[in-house]
Amino acid sequence: MLIPTDSLATLTSTSNIEFENLIVNGTEEAEAEEIKEWHFHVYFFQNNEKSKASALVLRQKIIELTREGFFYPVPSSVNMAPLGPHPIGSYEVWCPKEHFNRVFSWFVLHRGQHSVLVHPLTVEEIKDHTEREVWMGTPMPLDTERLHERLPQVPLQYPELKMGYSAPPSSR
């Protein structure tokens, strides 16, 4: 849909937003500029063999697609019991912004019965897990007791890949 030129002129002339001083959800401009890394947490019922097997097949497919160059997420180890804020068996899949669209789309199409928590990686762990999260499937209650309200810096994962927050400045 095209916006008429006169509407654009009205919109821009009446706007009082100063983008150089932008603050989003209480974060400073540099942090709010762009989320560069994400976690996808895949949940399964660790005492249900069918649920566990299905989650492990999904993880193996992610590994295979990464090896084939389809996308570049990094699945972590499998938690066969609640761990951290996660109430049941789960595993994390780290995803840099460079592959977010493809990874998100893939999970939408292939997650099956599994709930998947998608959240950004910023310095505000609690907000990332409770206010900035997206759920595919049934949301799970999270125990945020061990999460930090504010970290000194974004935790870097897999800096050797030079993606996300670890990308060279020219490609950020």
N, C-alpha and C positions, 0 to 999 in steps of 0.2 A: 504494500500500500504506500503510495506517495503522499507526502504531506505538502500541501500547497505552500509556495514560497512566502506568501503573506502571513500564513500561520507560523512559519518558522521565525520570521522577523518579530512577530508579536511575542512568541515564546522566549526568544533570546533577549529581547529588550526588557521584558518584565521579570526576568530571572535575577534573583539576588544571590545566587549560589557562587561562592568563590572556590573554585576547584583546587587552587593551590593550598587552601587551608582545610581541605576535606577531612572530616573525621567520621568513621563508620563504626558503629557499635562500640564506641569508647576506645578504639585503637588509633594510634597515630597514623598519619598519611603513609609513611614508608611501609608499615605493616599492612595497611588496608589496601594498598595499591593493587596487589594481586596475590592470590594464594598460589603457591608454587609446588606444594606437595600435599598429598591426600593419603588417607588410610581407608581401605575397604576391609571391614571385619565380617567374615563369614561365620555364621553361627550354626551349630548343630547340637543335637541331643547326644551327649557323649555315651549314655547308657543304652542308646537305641542303635543297634547295628546298621539298620538301613539308613538312618540319618547320617551316621558317622561315615559309612561307606560312600554315600552320595557326595558328602562334603569333600572327601579325599579324592574322589574322581574329578570333581570340579577343580580342585587345587592342582592335580596332575595335568589337567587340560591347560590351565594357565601357564604352567611350566613349559609344556610342549609348544604352546603358541608363542611364548617369549623366545624360546630357542629358534623357532621358525622366523622370528622377526615381525610377527603380526602386531605386537605391542611390547612394551617394556615395563611391566610391573614386576615387583619382587615379592613373592610370597614368603612369609616367615615360617617358623616352626609351628607345629600344631599343638594347641593346648587341649589336652584331654580332660580338663577340669576347669572350673571357673578360675580366672586369673585377672588381676587388676580390676577394672570396672566391669568386666564381662562376666555375666551370670552363668553361662554354660560353656560347653566346648566351643572353641573358635580358633581361627587363625587370621592373621593380618596380611593384607596385601598392600604394600607401599606403592604409590603411583605418583610419578612426577607430572606436572602440568602438561608436559609435552605429549603425554599419552592418555590424559584424563578422558577425553571424549570417547576414544575407542574402548577403553577399559570400562567406563560407565555403561556404554551401549552394550558391551559384551555381557556384563552382569545382568542388565535388564532382560536380555534375551535368554540367558543360560543359568541363572541362579536356581531355578527350580523351586523346591520347597523351602529353601534356606532364606532366613532373614539376613540382610546385609546392611550394616551400618557404614555410612560414608561420612567422613568428617575431614575438615581441613587440618593441616598442621600449622599452628601459629604458636605464639608465646602464651596463649590463654587456653590451657588444656580443658578446663571445666566448660567454658563456653563452646569450645570446639566440639565437645561430646554431648552438650545439652541444648544449645541454642543454634548452632551452625550446622547441625547434623542433618542428614537425609537418610531415611530408612527405605529400603526395598523389602517388602514383606512386613511381617508383624514386628513392631518395635519391642525391644527388650528393656526391662528396667536396668539401669546401670548404677553401680556403686562408685560414686565419684570421690569417695573419701581419700583415696591415695593420689588423686590428680591435683595438680597445682593451679592456683588461680592465675598466677603469672610467673612465667619462667624468665630468666635473664636473656635468653635468646631462643630462637627456633631450634629445636633439636634436629641436627643434620643426620640424615640416614643415607647411606650409600653415596658419600661425596665422591668416591672414585668413579661413579657413573657420569659425573659432571652434568647432571640434569636437576631440575627443580631449583631449590635454593643454592645448590652447588654449581649451577651452570656458570660459565664464564660471563662476565658483565655484558659483553657484546650480544649475547643471545638471550639475555633475560628479558 
